Amino acid sequence: MNNIDSTKGNGVKGTRRGNAPVPLSILDFVVTGKGYSAIEALEASLKLARLVDRRGFTRYWVAEHHAMPGVATSSPPILLSRLIGETRQIRLGSGGMMLPNFPPLVVAEQFGLLEALAPGRIDLGLGRAPGTDGYTATALRRGNISVENFPEQLEELFSFLDDDFPEDDPYIDKVYAVPGPGQDRENGVSRSFQHPPVWLLGSSGYSAKLAGQRGLPFAFAAQLAPENLMMAFEIYRKNFKPSHMLEKPYAMVCFGVFAAEDENEAYRQSRSFAHSMMRMMYRKSYVLPSPEEVEDYQYDELELRTINMWNNKVLYGTPEQVVEKLNHYQETTQADELMILNLGHSPSAIFRSAELIADAYEMPDLTT
C-alpha cells in the first residue's frame, strides 16, 4: 500500500492543529450576496484563502456552480490556479468538480496541470450532480452525458489519470492526459507523475458506497442533507476495500456554519442562505438577500416551514457555540476530518466567521 505521510499535511490525511479534534478544512462557494459583485466576492475569497492558509487549515476547496447569481464558482480549476499563487501550504481542491458536466479527459488534464503547478497540494473532489438547474445542465452537457453512467465516467477518468487503460480500450497508447504519467513515459522522464488524490463527494448513500468500493476518501455534504450523514458513513465504511491510496476508510464531513460575536447576528446571516435555498425549492434563482430583506419578508406558512428547515441545517451562533456543535458531530460520527462552509450574506461577515472559528479552536498563526 502507498501510505501517505499525514504528518506533513500532504496526501489524503490532514494534520490536526490547535484544539480541533481532527483536521479542519474550508469549502468556499464564493458567495455573492445581493448588492455584491462577483469581483468583490472573489477578492474576499482570495483574502479568506490567505487567512486559512496562515491559520493551519488543511484544505481550501471550491465548489462548482453554474447560472446562480448568489455564487461565483463556475470554474474551480481557474480559481484554483489563482489560489496556488495566493497560498503557501494549504491543500487546494474542488469540492467538487461535477464529472457528468465534462469529458473525463478534460478533468484529468486540468487537474494534472494544477498538480504540476503545485505538486503535492492539489485535491480532486468529484460529484455527480449538475451543480445547477435542469436548463443549465442541458446547456452544459448538450445531452451527451448523464449521471447514470457516472461509474463508467469515473473509470475512464482513472484510466487517463493513471495512464492505465484496459487492453481493448481504443485510447490505449494513443491519448494522453497532459501533464500526466503517459507524457512522462513517452518523454523518458524517470520519475512518475503522481495525480492528485481523488475524493468522491455526496449527500446520500450512492457516492458513499462507490467511494468505499473503490477505496477512495469520501466527503459528505451535511450542509445539504445532515439527516443522511450517519447512514452514508455507515455505508462507506461497510463497503470499504483497501486500495493503493488508502488502507482504511477516510471520511470527511462538511457543515454549513456561521459564527459571529453576537448570536442574533449569526442567526440573521444564516437566514439569508436559508432564504436562497427556499427560492431554489420554488424554482427561483439562487439569490442571497440581505438580512434586512429577510426580516422584512412576509412568509406564508409553507415558506416559513421551508426556511426554518434550511436554517436548522446551519450550525450558527457564537464561535464557541459553533465549535461545540462541530465537536459534537465529530464525536458522534467519528469523522476523520471536518470541513466548514461559511454561509452568510456579506463577504466581510463570511471572512469574520472563519476567523472566529479559527480563534475558538486556538489554531496557530503559522507565519509567526
MOJO-V697738 format. One record per backbone hydrogen bond with DSSP energy under -1.0 kcal/mol. CO is the residue of the C=O (numbers start at 1). NH is the residue of the N-H. If there is no record, write none. Layout:
# MOJO-V697738
CO|NH + CO|NH
This chain:
# MOJO-V697738
1|3 + 6|9 + 17|20 + 23|338 + 24|58 + 25|340 + 26|61 + 28|63 + 29|72 + 33|36 + 37|41 + 38|42 + 39|43 + 40|44 + 41|45 + 42|46 + 43|47 + 44|48 + 45|49 + 46|50 + 47|51 + 48|52 + 49|53 + 50|54 + 51|55 + 52|57 + 54|366 + 58|91 + 59|26 + 60|93 + 61|28 + 62|95 + 68|71 + 70|32 + 73|65 + 75|79 + 76|80 + 77|81 + 78|82 + 79|83 + 80|84 + 83|87 + 91|60 + 92|123 + 93|62 + 97|99 + 97|127 + 98|101 + 99|102 + 103|107 + 104|108 + 105|109 + 106|110 + 107|111 + 108|112 + 109|113 + 110|114 + 111|115 + 112|116 + 113|117 + 114|118 + 118|121 + 121|92 + 123|94 + 124|199 + 125|97 + 126|201 + 127|99 + 131|66 + 133|137 + 134|138 + 135|139 + 136|140 + 137|141 + 138|142 + 141|144 + 146|149 + 147|150 + 149|153 + 150|154 + 151|155 + 152|156 + 153|157 + 154|158 + 155|159 + 156|160 + 157|161 + 158|162 + 159|164 + 166|169 + 169|172 + 171|174 + 171|175 + 180|184 + 181|185 + 182|186 + 183|187 + 184|189 + 185|188 + 197|124 + 199|126 + 200|219 + 202|221 + 205|209 + 206|210 + 207|211 + 208|212 + 209|213 + 210|214 + 211|216 + 212|241 + 217|200 + 218|252 + 219|202 + 220|222 + 220|254 + 221|224 + 221|225 + 225|228 + 226|229 + 228|232 + 229|233 + 230|234 + 231|235 + 232|236 + 233|237 + 234|238 + 235|239 + 246|243 + 250|218 + 251|336 + 251|337 + 252|220 + 253|339 + 254|222 + 255|341 + 256|315 + 257|343 + 258|317 + 262|266 + 263|267 + 264|268 + 265|269 + 266|270 + 267|271 + 270|274 + 271|275 + 272|276 + 273|277 + 274|278 + 275|279 + 276|280 + 277|281 + 278|282 + 279|284 + 280|283 + 285|287 + 286|70 + 288|34 + 290|294 + 291|295 + 292|296 + 293|297 + 300|304 + 301|305 + 302|306 + 303|307 + 304|308 + 305|309 + 306|310 + 307|311 + 308|312 + 310|313 + 311|314 + 314|316 + 315|258 + 317|260 + 318|322 + 319|323 + 320|324 + 321|325 + 322|326 + 323|327 + 324|328 + 325|329 + 326|330 + 327|331 + 328|332 + 329|333 + 330|334 + 337|253 + 338|25 + 339|255 + 340|27 + 341|257 + 346|350 + 347|351 + 348|352 + 349|353 + 350|354 + 351|355 + 352|356 + 353|357 + 354|358 + 355|359 + 356|360 + 357|361 + 358|363 + 359|362 + 361|19 + 365|368
